[in-house]
Amino acid sequence: MPNYYPKGGRCRACASRHDDCSSLPFETMPVRRRDQEQTMSEPFQKTFDQTGTFEALYACQQWLTANGYSYSSTCRDGPVGVMKGDYGIAKWRNL
């Protein structure tokens, strides 16, 4: 039985729907923006400590947009996907 199925069909690495992707070398695969330029960025951490309902989230989203990042929608108790560049990122449960 396959260890991994791409959720919702296929990914860009493979043309076969629902094949086992567990053997793919994801660490070495390029990340591509919508304009097809290859891009990689270093991980970092930034803290937003605004008080009030969702105020830190809104401040974070404004900072991300101003600095050229894309982010996903919130997904209950899951994390929010963030990538440098112009991306459409699915909710965490759909990744």
PDB file of N, CA, C and O in Angstrom:
ATOM      1  N   MET A   1       0.844  -1.186   0.000  1.00  0.00           N
ATOM      2  CA  MET A   1       0.000   0.000   0.000  1.00  0.00           C
ATOM      3  C   MET A   1       0.887   1.247   0.000  1.00  0.00           C
ATOM      4  O   MET A   1       1.847   1.317   0.767  1.00  0.00           O
ATOM      5  N   PRO A   2       0.581   2.221  -0.842  1.00  0.00           N
ATOM      6  CA  PRO A   2       1.395   3.439  -0.908  1.00  0.00           C
ATOM      7  C   PRO A   2       1.386   4.197   0.416  1.00  0.00           C
ATOM      8  O   PRO A   2       0.412   4.154   1.167  1.00  0.00           O
ATOM      9  N   ASN A   3       2.483   4.889   0.685  1.00  0.00           N
ATOM     10  CA  ASN A   3       2.604   5.663   1.914  1.00  0.00           C
ATOM     11  C   ASN A   3       2.049   7.073   1.787  1.00  0.00           C
ATOM     12  O   ASN A   3       1.661   7.672   2.791  1.00  0.00           O
ATOM     13  N   TYR A   4       2.003   7.606   0.597  1.00  0.00           N
ATOM     14  CA  TYR A   4       1.592   8.993   0.433  1.00  0.00           C
ATOM     15  C   TYR A   4       0.825   9.173  -0.864  1.00  0.00           C
ATOM     16  O   TYR A   4       1.285   8.760  -1.929  1.00  0.00           O
ATOM     17  N   TYR A   5      -0.326   9.782  -0.775  1.00  0.00           N
ATOM     18  CA  TYR A   5      -1.098  10.174  -1.951  1.00  0.00           C
ATOM     19  C   TYR A   5      -1.234  11.691  -1.928  1.00  0.00           C
ATOM     20  O   TYR A   5      -1.578  12.248  -0.885  1.00  0.00           O
ATOM     21  N   PRO A   6      -0.979  12.375  -3.031  1.00  0.00           N
ATOM     22  CA  PRO A   6      -1.224  13.815  -3.038  1.00  0.00           C
ATOM     23  C   PRO A   6      -2.712  14.068  -2.843  1.00  0.00           C
ATOM     24  O   PRO A   6      -3.538  13.459  -3.522  1.00  0.00           O
ATOM     25  N   LYS A   7      -3.057  14.948  -1.937  1.00  0.00           N
ATOM     26  CA  LYS A   7      -4.461  15.221  -1.661  1.00  0.00           C
ATOM     27  C   LYS A   7      -5.070  15.981  -2.838  1.00  0.00           C
ATOM     28  O   LYS A   7      -4.500  16.971  -3.297  1.00  0.00           O
ATOM     29  N   GLY A   8      -6.188  15.538  -3.313  1.00  0.00           N
ATOM     30  CA  GLY A   8      -6.869  16.214  -4.404  1.00  0.00           C
ATOM     31  C   GLY A   8      -6.349  15.852  -5.776  1.00  0.00           C
ATOM     32  O   GLY A   8      -6.653  16.548  -6.745  1.00  0.00           O
ATOM     33  N   GLY A   9      -5.584  14.798  -5.890  1.00  0.00           N
ATOM     34  CA  GLY A   9      -5.148  14.386  -7.219  1.00  0.00           C
ATOM     35  C   GLY A   9      -3.660  14.305  -7.384  1.00  0.00           C
ATOM     36  O   GLY A   9      -3.014  13.459  -6.767  1.00  0.00           O
ATOM     37  N   ARG A  10      -3.096  15.166  -8.204  1.00  0.00           N
ATOM     38  CA  ARG A  10      -1.673  15.069  -8.526  1.00  0.00           C
ATOM     39  C   ARG A  10      -0.956  16.378  -8.229  1.00  0.00           C
ATOM     40  O   ARG A  10      -1.561  17.449  -8.171  1.00  0.00           O
ATOM     41  N   CYS A  11       0.334  16.257  -8.046  1.00  0.00           N
ATOM     42  CA  CYS A  11       1.147  17.453  -7.849  1.00  0.00           C
ATOM     43  C   CYS A  11       1.892  17.757  -9.146  1.00  0.00           C
ATOM     44  O   CYS A  11       1.739  17.025 -10.124  1.00  0.00           O
ATOM     45  N   ARG A  12       2.689  18.814  -9.174  1.00  0.00           N
ATOM     46  CA  ARG A  12       3.417  19.184 -10.386  1.00  0.00           C
ATOM     47  C   ARG A  12       4.545  18.218 -10.707  1.00  0.00           C
ATOM     48  O   ARG A  12       5.029  18.193 -11.839  1.00  0.00           O
ATOM     49  N   ALA A  13       4.975  17.421  -9.732  1.00  0.00           N
ATOM     50  CA  ALA A  13       6.104  16.517  -9.951  1.00  0.00           C
ATOM     51  C   ALA A  13       5.707  15.277 -10.732  1.00  0.00           C
ATOM     52  O   ALA A  13       6.572  14.561 -11.235  1.00  0.00           O
ATOM     53  N   CYS A  14       4.423  15.016 -10.839  1.00  0.00           N
ATOM     54  CA  CYS A  14       3.993  13.741 -11.387  1.00  0.00           C
ATOM     55  C   CYS A  14       2.729  13.922 -12.228  1.00  0.00           C
ATOM     56  O   CYS A  14       1.864  14.729 -11.887  1.00  0.00           O
ATOM     57  N   ALA A  15       2.628  13.193 -13.292  1.00  0.00           N
ATOM     58  CA  ALA A  15       1.448  13.287 -14.152  1.00  0.00           C
ATOM     59  C   ALA A  15       0.425  12.212 -13.829  1.00  0.00           C
ATOM     60  O   ALA A  15      -0.663  12.207 -14.405  1.00  0.00           O
ATOM     61  N   SER A  16       0.749  11.303 -12.921  1.00  0.00           N
ATOM     62  CA  SER A  16      -0.156  10.202 -12.586  1.00  0.00           C
ATOM     63  C   SER A  16      -0.993  10.553 -11.367  1.00  0.00           C
ATOM     64  O   SER A  16      -0.459  10.951 -10.332  1.00  0.00           O
ATOM     65  N   ARG A  17      -2.274  10.409 -11.488  1.00  0.00           N
ATOM     66  CA  ARG A  17      -3.180  10.716 -10.395  1.00  0.00           C
ATOM     67  C   ARG A  17      -3.137   9.603  -9.358  1.00  0.00           C
ATOM     68  O   ARG A  17      -3.263   8.426  -9.695  1.00  0.00           O
ATOM     69  N   HIS A  18      -2.958   9.977  -8.101  1.00  0.00           N
ATOM     70  CA  HIS A  18      -2.986   9.070  -6.944  1.00  0.00           C
ATOM     71  C   HIS A  18      -1.880   8.021  -6.933  1.00  0.00           C
ATOM     72  O   HIS A  18      -2.068   6.949  -6.358  1.00  0.00           O
ATOM     73  N   ASP A  19      -0.739   8.295  -7.547  1.00  0.00           N
ATOM     74  CA  ASP A  19       0.400   7.389  -7.408  1.00  0.00           C
ATOM     75  C   ASP A  19       1.074   7.611  -6.064  1.00  0.00           C
ATOM     76  O   ASP A  19       0.890   8.649  -5.429  1.00  0.00           O
ATOM     77  N   ASP A  20       1.861   6.621  -5.634  1.00  0.00           N
ATOM     78  CA  ASP A  20       2.609   6.726  -4.391  1.00  0.00           C
ATOM     79  C   ASP A  20       3.769   7.696  -4.594  1.00  0.00           C
ATOM     80  O   ASP A  20       4.629   7.463  -5.444  1.00  0.00           O
ATOM     81  N   CYS A  21       3.799   8.776  -3.827  1.00  0.00           N
ATOM     82  CA  CYS A  21       4.830   9.805  -3.968  1.00  0.00           C
ATOM     83  C   CYS A  21       5.899   9.713  -2.884  1.00  0.00           C
ATOM     84  O   CYS A  21       6.761  10.588  -2.802  1.00  0.00           O
ATOM     85  N   SER A  22       5.864   8.681  -2.056  1.00  0.00           N
ATOM     86  CA  SER A  22       6.776   8.621  -0.920  1.00  0.00           C
ATOM     87  C   SER A  22       8.238   8.516  -1.321  1.00  0.00           C
ATOM     88  O   SER A  22       9.111   8.862  -0.525  1.00  0.00           O
ATOM     89  N   SER A  23       8.533   8.051  -2.523  1.00  0.00           N
ATOM     90  CA  SER A  23       9.927   7.902  -2.931  1.00  0.00           C
ATOM     91  C   SER A  23      10.477   9.135  -3.655  1.00  0.00           C
ATOM     92  O   SER A  23      11.655   9.155  -4.012  1.00  0.00           O
ATOM     93  N   LEU A  24       9.658  10.153  -3.877  1.00  0.00           N
ATOM     94  CA  LEU A  24      10.135  11.347  -4.570  1.00  0.00           C
ATOM     95  C   LEU A  24      11.100  12.139  -3.688  1.00  0.00           C
ATOM     96  O   LEU A  24      10.889  12.233  -2.479  1.00  0.00           O
ATOM     97  N   PRO A  25      12.146  12.705  -4.269  1.00  0.00           N
ATOM     98  CA  PRO A  25      13.145  13.464  -3.496  1.00  0.00           C
ATOM     99  C   PRO A  25      12.696  14.906  -3.251  1.00  0.00           C
ATOM    100  O   PRO A  25      13.252  15.835  -3.836  1.00  0.00           O
ATOM    101  N   PHE A  26      11.693  15.096  -2.392  1.00  0.00           N
ATOM    102  CA  PHE A  26      11.126  16.422  -2.178  1.00  0.00           C
ATOM    103  C   PHE A  26      12.162  17.449  -1.727  1.00  0.00           C
ATOM    104  O   PHE A  26      12.043  18.627  -2.061  1.00  0.00           O
ATOM    105  N   GLU A  27      13.186  17.017  -0.967  1.00  0.00           N
ATOM    106  CA  GLU A  27      14.193  17.954  -0.460  1.00  0.00           C
ATOM    107  C   GLU A  27      14.967  18.620  -1.594  1.00  0.00           C
ATOM    108  O   GLU A  27      15.412  19.759  -1.447  1.00  0.00           O
ATOM    109  N   THR A  28      15.133  17.935  -2.711  1.00  0.00           N
ATOM    110  CA  THR A  28      15.936  18.476  -3.806  1.00  0.00           C
ATOM    111  C   THR A  28      15.094  19.054  -4.941  1.00  0.00           C
ATOM    112  O   THR A  28      15.644  19.556  -5.921  1.00  0.00           O
ATOM    113  N   MET A  29      13.781  18.992  -4.821  1.00  0.00           N
ATOM    114  CA  MET A  29      12.913  19.509  -5.878  1.00  0.00           C
ATOM    115  C   MET A  29      12.838  21.032  -5.795  1.00  0.00           C
ATOM    116  O   MET A  29      12.737  21.582  -4.698  1.00  0.00           O
ATOM    117  N   PRO A  30      12.885  21.721  -6.932  1.00  0.00           N
ATOM    118  CA  PRO A  30      12.818  23.180  -6.902  1.00  0.00           C
ATOM    119  C   PRO A  30      11.424  23.663  -6.540  1.00  0.00           C
ATOM    120  O   PRO A  30      10.425  23.009  -6.840  1.00  0.00           O
ATOM    121  N   VAL A  31      11.374  24.804  -5.897  1.00  0.00           N
ATOM    122  CA  VAL A  31      10.109  25.468  -5.624  1.00  0.00           C
ATOM    123  C   VAL A  31       9.939  26.508  -6.715  1.00  0.00           C
ATOM    124  O   VAL A  31      10.855  27.291  -6.963  1.00  0.00           O
ATOM    125  N   ARG A  32       8.793  26.533  -7.371  1.00  0.00           N
ATOM    126  CA  ARG A  32       8.589  27.464  -8.483  1.00  0.00           C
ATOM    127  C   ARG A  32       7.437  28.415  -8.180  1.00  0.00           C
ATOM    128  O   ARG A  32       6.395  28.026  -7.652  1.00  0.00           O
ATOM    129  N   ARG A  33       7.665  29.669  -8.533  1.00  0.00           N
ATOM    130  CA  ARG A  33       6.615  30.662  -8.395  1.00  0.00           C
ATOM    131  C   ARG A  33       5.681  30.554  -9.594  1.00  0.00           C
ATOM    132  O   ARG A  33       5.952  29.811 -10.537  1.00  0.00           O
ATOM    133  N   ARG A  34       4.595  31.291  -9.551  1.00  0.00           N
ATOM    134  CA  ARG A  34       3.653  31.277 -10.674  1.00  0.00           C
ATOM    135  C   ARG A  34       4.307  31.729 -11.969  1.00  0.00           C
ATOM    136  O   ARG A  34       3.909  31.285 -13.046  1.00  0.00           O
ATOM    137  N   ASP A  35       5.306  32.605 -11.884  1.00  0.00           N
ATOM    138  CA  ASP A  35       5.985  33.063 -13.093  1.00  0.00           C
ATOM    139  C   ASP A  35       7.100  32.106 -13.510  1.00  0.00           C
ATOM    140  O   ASP A  35       7.875  32.419 -14.414  1.00  0.00           O
ATOM    141  N   GLN A  36       7.189  30.943 -12.860  1.00  0.00           N
ATOM    142  CA  GLN A  36       8.102  29.845 -13.182  1.00  0.00           C
ATOM    143  C   GLN A  36       9.563  30.111 -12.835  1.00  0.00           C
ATOM    144  O   GLN A  36      10.423  29.314 -13.208  1.00  0.00           O
ATOM    145  N   GLU A  37       9.875  31.201 -12.133  1.00  0.00           N
ATOM    146  CA  GLU A  37      11.246  31.398 -11.670  1.00  0.00           C
ATOM    147  C   GLU A  37      11.495  30.484 -10.479  1.00  0.00           C
ATOM    148  O   GLU A  37      10.616  30.292  -9.639  1.00  0.00           O
ATOM    149  N   GLN A  38      12.692  29.925 -10.413  1.00  0.00           N
ATOM    150  CA  GLN A  38      13.036  29.075  -9.278  1.00  0.00           C
ATOM    151  C   GLN A  38      13.383  29.967  -8.091  1.00  0.00           C
ATOM    152  O   GLN A  38      14.086  30.965  -8.248  1.00  0.00           O
ATOM    153  N   THR A  39      12.898  29.616  -6.920  1.00  0.00           N
ATOM    154  CA  THR A  39      13.142  30.445  -5.747  1.00  0.00           C
ATOM    155  C   THR A  39      13.256  29.588  -4.492  1.00  0.00           C
ATOM    156  O   THR A  39      12.515  28.619  -4.328  1.00  0.00           O
ATOM    157  N   MET A  40      14.152  29.934  -3.639  1.00  0.00           N
ATOM    158  CA  MET A  40      14.287  29.293  -2.331  1.00  0.00           C
ATOM    159  C   MET A  40      14.611  30.403  -1.341  1.00  0.00           C
ATOM    160  O   MET A  40      15.314  31.352  -1.687  1.00  0.00           O
ATOM    161  N   SER A  41      14.109  30.298  -0.120  1.00  0.00           N
ATOM    162  CA  SER A  41      14.437  31.303   0.883  1.00  0.00           C
ATOM    163  C   SER A  41      14.791  30.622   2.197  1.00  0.00           C
ATOM    164  O   SER A  41      14.377  29.493   2.463  1.00  0.00           O
ATOM    165  N   GLU A  42      15.553  31.317   2.999  1.00  0.00           N
ATOM    166  CA  GLU A  42      15.983  30.784   4.287  1.00  0.00           C
ATOM    167  C   GLU A  42      14.853  30.910   5.304  1.00  0.00           C
ATOM    168  O   GLU A  42      14.137  31.911   5.310  1.00  0.00           O
ATOM    169  N   PRO A  43      14.684  29.900   6.169  1.00  0.00           N
ATOM    170  CA  PRO A  43      13.658  29.997   7.213  1.00  0.00           C
ATOM    171  C   PRO A  43      14.017  31.082   8.235  1.00  0.00           C
ATOM    172  O   PRO A  43      15.193  31.338   8.494  1.00  0.00           O
ATOM    173  N   PHE A  44      13.000  31.709   8.804  1.00  0.00           N
ATOM    174  CA  PHE A  44      13.215  32.707   9.844  1.00  0.00           C
ATOM    175  C   PHE A  44      12.012  32.689  10.767  1.00  0.00           C
ATOM    176  O   PHE A  44      10.997  32.063  10.463  1.00  0.00           O
ATOM    177  N   GLN A  45      12.122  33.366  11.878  1.00  0.00           N
ATOM    178  CA  GLN A  45      11.025  33.444  12.836  1.00  0.00           C
ATOM    179  C   GLN A  45      10.802  34.903  13.203  1.00  0.00           C
ATOM    180  O   GLN A  45      11.758  35.645  13.430  1.00  0.00           O
ATOM    181  N   LYS A  46       9.550  35.309  13.261  1.00  0.00           N
ATOM    182  CA  LYS A  46       9.185  36.677  13.628  1.00  0.00           C
ATOM    183  C   LYS A  46       7.965  36.581  14.532  1.00  0.00           C
ATOM    184  O   LYS A  46       7.049  35.805  14.258  1.00  0.00           O
ATOM    185  N   THR A  47       7.945  37.355  15.596  1.00  0.00           N
ATOM    186  CA  THR A  47       6.850  37.301  16.565  1.00  0.00           C
ATOM    187  C   THR A  47       6.005  38.566  16.474  1.00  0.00           C
ATOM    188  O   THR A  47       6.534  39.677  16.421  1.00  0.00           O
ATOM    189  N   PHE A  48       4.691  38.387  16.455  1.00  0.00           N
ATOM    190  CA  PHE A  48       3.732  39.487  16.478  1.00  0.00           C
ATOM    191  C   PHE A  48       2.952  39.357  17.778  1.00  0.00           C
ATOM    192  O   PHE A  48       2.276  38.353  17.997  1.00  0.00           O
ATOM    193  N   ASP A  49       3.040  40.360  18.640  1.00  0.00           N
ATOM    194  CA  ASP A  49       2.447  40.238  19.977  1.00  0.00           C
ATOM    195  C   ASP A  49       1.321  41.245  20.232  1.00  0.00           C
ATOM    196  O   ASP A  49       1.091  41.644  21.373  1.00  0.00           O
ATOM    197  N   GLN A  50       0.630  41.648  19.185  1.00  0.00           N
ATOM    198  CA  GLN A  50      -0.490  42.574  19.350  1.00  0.00           C
ATOM    199  C   GLN A  50      -1.586  41.892  20.178  1.00  0.00           C
ATOM    200  O   GLN A  50      -1.764  40.676  20.103  1.00  0.00           O
ATOM    201  N   THR A  51      -2.308  42.676  20.958  1.00  0.00           N
ATOM    202  CA  THR A  51      -3.408  42.130  21.750  1.00  0.00           C
ATOM    203  C   THR A  51      -4.722  42.384  21.022  1.00  0.00           C
ATOM    204  O   THR A  51      -4.795  43.227  20.128  1.00  0.00           O
ATOM    205  N   GLY A  52      -5.741  41.659  21.408  1.00  0.00           N
ATOM    206  CA  GLY A  52      -7.042  41.787  20.764  1.00  0.00           C
ATOM    207  C   GLY A  52      -7.280  40.620  19.827  1.00  0.00           C
ATOM    208  O   GLY A  52      -6.340  39.980  19.357  1.00  0.00           O
ATOM    209  N   THR A  53      -8.535  40.354  19.565  1.00  0.00           N
ATOM    210  CA  THR A  53      -8.918  39.218  18.737  1.00  0.00           C
ATOM    211  C   THR A  53      -8.344  39.343  17.333  1.00  0.00           C
ATOM    212  O   THR A  53      -8.673  40.279  16.603  1.00  0.00           O
ATOM    213  N   PHE A  54      -7.500  38.416  16.961  1.00  0.00           N
ATOM    214  CA  PHE A  54      -6.878  38.312  15.639  1.00  0.00           C
ATOM    215  C   PHE A  54      -5.959  39.480  15.271  1.00  0.00           C
ATOM    216  O   PHE A  54      -5.505  39.547  14.129  1.00  0.00           O
ATOM    217  N   GLU A  55      -5.671  40.391  16.182  1.00  0.00           N
ATOM    218  CA  GLU A  55      -4.831  41.551  15.851  1.00  0.00           C
ATOM    219  C   GLU A  55      -3.419  41.138  15.449  1.00  0.00           C
ATOM    220  O   GLU A  55      -2.854  41.712  14.518  1.00  0.00           O
ATOM    221  N   ALA A  56      -2.839  40.153  16.134  1.00  0.00           N
ATOM    222  CA  ALA A  56      -1.493  39.683  15.775  1.00  0.00           C
ATOM    223  C   ALA A  56      -1.517  39.023  14.395  1.00  0.00           C
ATOM    224  O   ALA A  56      -0.580  39.190  13.613  1.00  0.00           O
ATOM    225  N   LEU A  57      -2.578  38.279  14.093  1.00  0.00           N
ATOM    226  CA  LEU A  57      -2.712  37.652  12.775  1.00  0.00           C
ATOM    227  C   LEU A  57      -2.783  38.718  11.684  1.00  0.00           C
ATOM    228  O   LEU A  57      -2.107  38.609  10.661  1.00  0.00           O
ATOM    229  N   TYR A  58      -3.599  39.744  11.900  1.00  0.00           N
ATOM    230  CA  TYR A  58      -3.731  40.805  10.900  1.00  0.00           C
ATOM    231  C   TYR A  58      -2.413  41.553  10.706  1.00  0.00           C
ATOM    232  O   TYR A  58      -2.055  41.894   9.579  1.00  0.00           O
ATOM    233  N   ALA A  59      -1.696  41.807  11.789  1.00  0.00           N
ATOM    234  CA  ALA A  59      -0.391  42.475  11.690  1.00  0.00           C
ATOM    235  C   ALA A  59       0.590  41.600  10.916  1.00  0.00           C
ATOM    236  O   ALA A  59       1.364  42.100  10.100  1.00  0.00           O
ATOM    237  N   CYS A  60       0.556  40.312  11.172  1.00  0.00           N
ATOM    238  CA  CYS A  60       1.424  39.370  10.460  1.00  0.00           C
ATOM    239  C   CYS A  60       1.091  39.356   8.971  1.00  0.00           C
ATOM    240  O   CYS A  60       1.997  39.404   8.139  1.00  0.00           O
ATOM    241  N   GLN A  61      -0.178  39.290   8.627  1.00  0.00           N
ATOM    242  CA  GLN A  61      -0.585  39.273   7.226  1.00  0.00           C
ATOM    243  C   GLN A  61      -0.158  40.553   6.511  1.00  0.00           C
ATOM    244  O   GLN A  61       0.284  40.501   5.363  1.00  0.00           O
ATOM    245  N   GLN A  62      -0.284  41.688   7.170  1.00  0.00           N
ATOM    246  CA  GLN A  62       0.153  42.954   6.569  1.00  0.00           C
ATOM    247  C   GLN A  62       1.660  42.949   6.337  1.00  0.00           C
ATOM    248  O   GLN A  62       2.130  43.392   5.290  1.00  0.00           O
ATOM    249  N   TRP A  63       2.423  42.445   7.319  1.00  0.00           N
ATOM    250  CA  TRP A  63       3.879  42.391   7.180  1.00  0.00           C
ATOM    251  C   TRP A  63       4.268  41.459   6.035  1.00  0.00           C
ATOM    252  O   TRP A  63       5.135  41.794   5.228  1.00  0.00           O
ATOM    253  N   LEU A  64       3.629  40.292   5.963  1.00  0.00           N
ATOM    254  CA  LEU A  64       3.936  39.334   4.899  1.00  0.00           C
ATOM    255  C   LEU A  64       3.680  39.942   3.522  1.00  0.00           C
ATOM    256  O   LEU A  64       4.524  39.843   2.632  1.00  0.00           O
ATOM    257  N   THR A  65       2.533  40.564   3.349  1.00  0.00           N
ATOM    258  CA  THR A  65       2.188  41.182   2.068  1.00  0.00           C
ATOM    259  C   THR A  65       3.184  42.289   1.709  1.00  0.00           C
ATOM    260  O   THR A  65       3.639  42.374   0.569  1.00  0.00           O
ATOM    261  N   ALA A  66       3.514  43.123   2.672  1.00  0.00           N
ATOM    262  CA  ALA A  66       4.441  44.229   2.424  1.00  0.00           C
ATOM    263  C   ALA A  66       5.845  43.748   2.074  1.00  0.00           C
ATOM    264  O   ALA A  66       6.600  44.465   1.418  1.00  0.00           O
ATOM    265  N   ASN A  67       6.199  42.539   2.507  1.00  0.00           N
ATOM    266  CA  ASN A  67       7.543  42.008   2.270  1.00  0.00           C
ATOM    267  C   ASN A  67       7.592  40.928   1.197  1.00  0.00           C
ATOM    268  O   ASN A  67       8.578  40.198   1.096  1.00  0.00           O
ATOM    269  N   GLY A  68       6.532  40.819   0.393  1.00  0.00           N
ATOM    270  CA  GLY A  68       6.556  39.928  -0.767  1.00  0.00           C
ATOM    271  C   GLY A  68       6.285  38.467  -0.486  1.00  0.00           C
ATOM    272  O   GLY A  68       6.743  37.602  -1.232  1.00  0.00           O
ATOM    273  N   TYR A  69       5.544  38.170   0.582  1.00  0.00           N
ATOM    274  CA  TYR A  69       5.205  36.788   0.914  1.00  0.00           C
ATOM    275  C   TYR A  69       3.736  36.522   0.615  1.00  0.00           C
ATOM    276  O   TYR A  69       2.914  37.438   0.615  1.00  0.00           O
ATOM    277  N   SER A  70       3.420  35.266   0.363  1.00  0.00           N
ATOM    278  CA  SER A  70       2.036  34.812   0.233  1.00  0.00           C
ATOM    279  C   SER A  70       1.712  33.951   1.442  1.00  0.00           C
ATOM    280  O   SER A  70       2.603  33.334   2.026  1.00  0.00           O
ATOM    281  N   TYR A  71       0.445  33.907   1.817  1.00  0.00           N
ATOM    282  CA  TYR A  71       0.034  33.091   2.963  1.00  0.00           C
ATOM    283  C   TYR A  71      -1.310  32.449   2.668  1.00  0.00           C
ATOM    284  O   TYR A  71      -2.091  32.944   1.855  1.00  0.00           O
ATOM    285  N   SER A  72      -1.566  31.328   3.353  1.00  0.00           N
ATOM    286  CA  SER A  72      -2.821  30.602   3.149  1.00  0.00           C
ATOM    287  C   SER A  72      -3.908  31.146   4.069  1.00  0.00           C
ATOM    288  O   SER A  72      -3.655  31.996   4.923  1.00  0.00           O
ATOM    289  N   SER A  73      -5.108  30.644   3.878  1.00  0.00           N
ATOM    290  CA  SER A  73      -6.197  30.937   4.800  1.00  0.00           C
ATOM    291  C   SER A  73      -5.953  30.196   6.102  1.00  0.00           C
ATOM    292  O   SER A  73      -5.211  29.214   6.140  1.00  0.00           O
ATOM    293  N   THR A  74      -6.582  30.674   7.168  1.00  0.00           N
ATOM    294  CA  THR A  74      -6.483  29.946   8.430  1.00  0.00           C
ATOM    295  C   THR A  74      -7.296  28.667   8.330  1.00  0.00           C
ATOM    296  O   THR A  74      -8.232  28.574   7.537  1.00  0.00           O
ATOM    297  N   CYS A  75      -6.932  27.691   9.137  1.00  0.00           N
ATOM    298  CA  CYS A  75      -7.605  26.397   9.097  1.00  0.00           C
ATOM    299  C   CYS A  75      -7.745  25.860  10.516  1.00  0.00           C
ATOM    300  O   CYS A  75      -6.944  25.037  10.961  1.00  0.00           O
ATOM    301  N   ARG A  76      -8.735  26.318  11.198  1.00  0.00           N
ATOM    302  CA  ARG A  76      -9.050  25.888  12.556  1.00  0.00           C
ATOM    303  C   ARG A  76      -7.820  25.923  13.444  1.00  0.00           C
ATOM    304  O   ARG A  76      -7.343  27.007  13.779  1.00  0.00           O
ATOM    305  N   ASP A  77      -7.285  24.759  13.840  1.00  0.00           N
ATOM    306  CA  ASP A  77      -6.120  24.738  14.725  1.00  0.00           C
ATOM    307  C   ASP A  77      -4.834  24.382  13.984  1.00  0.00           C
ATOM    308  O   ASP A  77      -3.819  24.102  14.622  1.00  0.00           O
ATOM    309  N   GLY A  78      -4.855  24.385  12.651  1.00  0.00           N
ATOM    310  CA  GLY A  78      -3.666  24.073  11.862  1.00  0.00           C
ATOM    311  C   GLY A  78      -2.818  25.309  11.613  1.00  0.00           C
ATOM    312  O   GLY A  78      -3.277  26.429  11.838  1.00  0.00           O
ATOM    313  N   PRO A  79      -1.590  25.121  11.154  1.00  0.00           N
ATOM    314  CA  PRO A  79      -0.729  26.262  10.837  1.00  0.00           C
ATOM    315  C   PRO A  79      -1.164  26.958   9.546  1.00  0.00           C
ATOM    316  O   PRO A  79      -2.016  26.457   8.813  1.00  0.00           O
ATOM    317  N   VAL A  80      -0.577  28.095   9.286  1.00  0.00           N
ATOM    318  CA  VAL A  80      -0.826  28.855   8.062  1.00  0.00           C
ATOM    319  C   VAL A  80       0.400  28.711   7.171  1.00  0.00           C
ATOM    320  O   VAL A  80       1.523  28.959   7.610  1.00  0.00           O
ATOM    321  N   GLY A  81       0.186  28.309   5.917  1.00  0.00           N
ATOM    322  CA  GLY A  81       1.297  28.170   4.981  1.00  0.00           C
ATOM    323  C   GLY A  81       1.803  29.530   4.533  1.00  0.00           C
ATOM    324  O   GLY A  81       1.009  30.428   4.252  1.00  0.00           O
ATOM    325  N   VAL A  82       3.130  29.688   4.464  1.00  0.00           N
ATOM    326  CA  VAL A  82       3.755  30.942   4.041  1.00  0.00           C
ATOM    327  C   VAL A  82       4.867  30.621   3.054  1.00  0.00           C
ATOM    328  O   VAL A  82       5.676  29.724   3.292  1.00  0.00           O
ATOM    329  N   MET A  83       4.905  31.351   1.948  1.00  0.00           N
ATOM    330  CA  MET A  83       5.975  31.185   0.959  1.00  0.00           C
ATOM    331  C   MET A  83       6.368  32.545   0.405  1.00  0.00           C
ATOM    332  O   MET A  83       5.524  33.427   0.247  1.00  0.00           O
ATOM    333  N   LYS A  84       7.641  32.707   0.115  1.00  0.00           N
ATOM    334  CA  LYS A  84       8.141  33.948  -0.489  1.00  0.00           C
ATOM    335  C   LYS A  84       7.750  33.959  -1.962  1.00  0.00           C
ATOM    336  O   LYS A  84       8.051  33.013  -2.690  1.00  0.00           O
ATOM    337  N   GLY A  85       7.088  35.010  -2.401  1.00  0.00           N
ATOM    338  CA  GLY A  85       6.671  35.129  -3.786  1.00  0.00           C
ATOM    339  C   GLY A  85       5.162  35.156  -3.924  1.00  0.00           C
ATOM    340  O   GLY A  85       4.432  35.194  -2.934  1.00  0.00           O
ATOM    341  N   ASP A  86       4.707  35.135  -5.167  1.00  0.00           N
ATOM    342  CA  ASP A  86       3.285  35.203  -5.485  1.00  0.00           C
ATOM    343  C   ASP A  86       2.735  33.793  -5.657  1.00  0.00           C
ATOM    344  O   ASP A  86       2.886  33.198  -6.724  1.00  0.00           O
ATOM    345  N   TYR A  87       2.103  33.255  -4.625  1.00  0.00           N
ATOM    346  CA  TYR A  87       1.572  31.891  -4.643  1.00  0.00           C
ATOM    347  C   TYR A  87       0.120  31.877  -4.206  1.00  0.00           C
ATOM    348  O   TYR A  87      -0.329  32.760  -3.475  1.00  0.00           O
ATOM    349  N   GLY A  88      -0.607  30.875  -4.658  1.00  0.00           N
ATOM    350  CA  GLY A  88      -1.911  30.558  -4.118  1.00  0.00           C
ATOM    351  C   GLY A  88      -1.714  29.335  -3.236  1.00  0.00           C
ATOM    352  O   GLY A  88      -1.444  28.251  -3.753  1.00  0.00           O
ATOM    353  N   ILE A  89      -1.839  29.475  -1.931  1.00  0.00           N
ATOM    354  CA  ILE A  89      -1.551  28.395  -0.994  1.00  0.00           C
ATOM    355  C   ILE A  89      -2.858  27.883  -0.409  1.00  0.00           C
ATOM    356  O   ILE A  89      -3.679  28.668   0.066  1.00  0.00           O
ATOM    357  N   ALA A  90      -3.051  26.576  -0.442  1.00  0.00           N
ATOM    358  CA  ALA A  90      -4.268  25.965   0.095  1.00  0.00           C
ATOM    359  C   ALA A  90      -4.258  25.986   1.619  1.00  0.00           C
ATOM    360  O   ALA A  90      -3.210  26.148   2.245  1.00  0.00           O
ATOM    361  N   LYS A  91      -5.439  25.819   2.202  1.00  0.00           N
ATOM    362  CA  LYS A  91      -5.520  25.645   3.650  1.00  0.00           C
ATOM    363  C   LYS A  91      -4.715  24.417   4.056  1.00  0.00           C
ATOM    364  O   LYS A  91      -4.509  23.508   3.251  1.00  0.00           O
ATOM    365  N   TRP A  92      -4.263  24.394   5.300  1.00  0.00           N
ATOM    366  CA  TRP A  92      -3.413  23.311   5.792  1.00  0.00           C
ATOM    367  C   TRP A  92      -4.067  21.945   5.585  1.00  0.00           C
ATOM    368  O   TRP A  92      -3.383  20.997   5.202  1.00  0.00           O
ATOM    369  N   ARG A  93      -5.359  21.823   5.826  1.00  0.00           N
ATOM    370  CA  ARG A  93      -6.026  20.512   5.708  1.00  0.00           C
ATOM    371  C   ARG A  93      -6.040  19.993   4.269  1.00  0.00           C
ATOM    372  O   ARG A  93      -6.223  18.796   4.045  1.00  0.00           O
ATOM    373  N   ASN A  94      -5.849  20.877   3.302  1.00  0.00           N
ATOM    374  CA  ASN A  94      -5.851  20.471   1.898  1.00  0.00           C
ATOM    375  C   ASN A  94      -4.457  20.240   1.327  1.00  0.00           C
ATOM    376  O   ASN A  94      -4.322  19.916   0.147  1.00  0.00           O
ATOM    377  N   LEU A  95      -3.427  20.401   2.141  1.00  0.00           N
ATOM    378  CA  LEU A  95      -2.058  20.190   1.666  1.00  0.00           C
ATOM    379  C   LEU A  95      -1.638  18.752   1.850  1.00  0.00           C
ATOM    380  O   LEU A  95      -0.514  18.388   1.505  1.00  0.00           O
TER     381      LEU A  95
END
